[in-house]
Amino acid sequence: MPIYAYRCSACGHAKDVLQKLSDAPLTTCPSCGAEAFGKQLTAAGFQLKGSGWYATDFKGSGTAAPANAPAPAEAPKAEASSAASPPAACGGSCACH
């Protein structure tokens, strides 16, 4: 059931009321008795809890892979050996290797 914020335009009395959606809105102020009690427009409360779609897909840097995507395979590492590559004419200290 939603909680509605009411305010009297005659005396300024404010009250939060827990009501069903099917309940008729209140019109009589409980403080002064005037027929000037009306609903206020308020923002709805929104809270994310747990490890749902926000925490797994959107929270953080945004670079995380989806939960059902397989992890990328690592490339095999090449071992450096002097027998595998011939010595370079430049001595091997340049950026051509």
N, C-alpha and C positions, 0 to 999 in steps of 0.2 A: 504494500500500500504506500502511496506517495505521501510526503509531508508537504503541505501547502502553507505558505506564509500569508497571513492576513494582516491588514492594517485598517484602522478606522480613520476615515478622512475628517470626521468631526472632532474627535478628541486625541487622535494620534496613537491610540493603544495598538500594540502589535502583538501577534500571537502566531505560533506555528501549530498546525493542526494535522494529525494523522487521519486521513480519510480514504475511503474506497473511491475508485474512479467513478462508480455509479452513484455516490452520494451527492446530494444537492449542495451547491456552494453555500457557505454561511453568509448571511446578510445583516444580522443584528449584532451589534457590538456588545460583548459581555461586560464591558466596563461602564459605558454610558447609556446603552440601550438604543442608540440611534441606528437607523437603517442605512448606515454608511460604511459597513464592514465589507471589504472586498479583497480579492486575491491580489497579491503582489507578483510581479514577474521576477523570478529568481533563476539563477543558473543551476543546472542539475549537477549533483555531485558525481564524479566519475573517478574510480580508483581501480588500478590494475594490481592484481595480486597473483602470486604463484609464478609458474614458468610457462605461461601461455604464449600466444603468438607474438606479443610485444617483446617479451624478454628474449625469445629465441630468434626472432627475425628482424626486429627493428632497433632494439636498444643498443647503444654503444656506437662504434665507429661506422657501422653499416657494411663492413667488409666480411662479416661472418657468412659462411656458407649455410644454406638451409639445412635443417636437421636431417632430412632424408637423403641428402646428396652424399655420394661416396667421397672419401678423402682422395685427393690426387696422389698418384703413385710417384715415388721418388725416382729420379733419374739415376741410373747406375753410375757410380763414381769411377772415373778413369784414373788408374794408378800411373804416376809419373815414373818412367824408367828410362835410363840412358840408352838401353838397347832398342827401345821402341821407336824413338825418333832420332834421326841422324843429327849430328852437330851442325849448327848453322854457321854460315860463313861470317856472320857478324859477331859471333861469340855468344849469342843467345841472350844478350842483355837489352835488346831492343823490343819494341812493341809489335814486331811482326810475328811473334810466336804466341 
